[in-house]
Amino acid sequence: MDPESEGPAVITVTPLQQMFASCTGAILTSLMVTPFDVVKIRLQAQNNPFPKVMDLWIICVSVKRKATKHGIRSQDISREHW
């Protein structure tokens, strides 16, 4: 038994198959990856990507401080209860 003859079968790919595979890969890349790149670039171009979330956070904190100032207790569950 010759060890060289037991190796995996070599599959030859024609230039036409290579061209088809590369075109298919390029099309799939442009359809699937490019939209994510556009979203990433637009998010990076913004000064604050989550302005509304931060505005809501500031409102919640200020309401909680005002309520505490007027003697209204919070309904938060502290770690002591766990």
N, C-alpha and C positions, 0 to 999 in steps of 0.2 A: 504494500500500500504506500503510495507516494503522498506525503503530507501536502504537497503543493496542489495536487489534483482535488483534494477534499475541501478547498476553500469555498467561500460563497460565490454564487454565480455572478458574473459581471454583466450588468445591464448597460447597454450602450444607448445614449440619448442622442437623437438626431438634432442638427441645428434648428430645424423647424420646431421640434418639441421644446428646445431651450428658449426659443423666441416666444412661443406661446406661454410657457411658464413665467417668463419674466414680465410679459405684458399683463398676464392675469394678476401677478403679485403687485404690479404698479397700480392697476385699477383698484384692487382691494385696499391697498394702502391709502390711495387718494380718497376713497369713499368712507373708510372707517377711521383713519387716524387724523386726517386734516380737520374735520369738525371739532375734535377735541383740542387740537392746537389753537384753533380760532377762539374757543371758549377760554382756554388758559391765557392767551395773550390779552383778551379783553378784561379778564379778571385782574391780571397784573397791571393793566393800564389804569385801573380805577384807584383813586386815593384810598377809599375805604370800601372793600367789597361787600361788607355787611352793615350798611348804615342804619337800616331799620331795626335790626336786632339790637344794635348798641343803643339806639334811641329808646327802645322799649325797656332795656336794662336800666338806663338812667332814670326813666319814669318810675319803674318799680322800686328802685333804691330810694328815690326822693319821697315817694308815697310811704314807704316803710319808715323812713326817718321821721316824717311828719306825724305818722300814727304813733310812733314810740314817744315822740315829744308830748303828745296829748294824752298819753296814758293808755293807749290801745295796745293790747298785747298781740304779738304775732302768733300765727298758728303753725309755725315751723316745728318740725320734729327734730329735736336735738339728738346728738349722739348718745346722750345719757339714757335715752329710752331704749336703745338697742342693747 
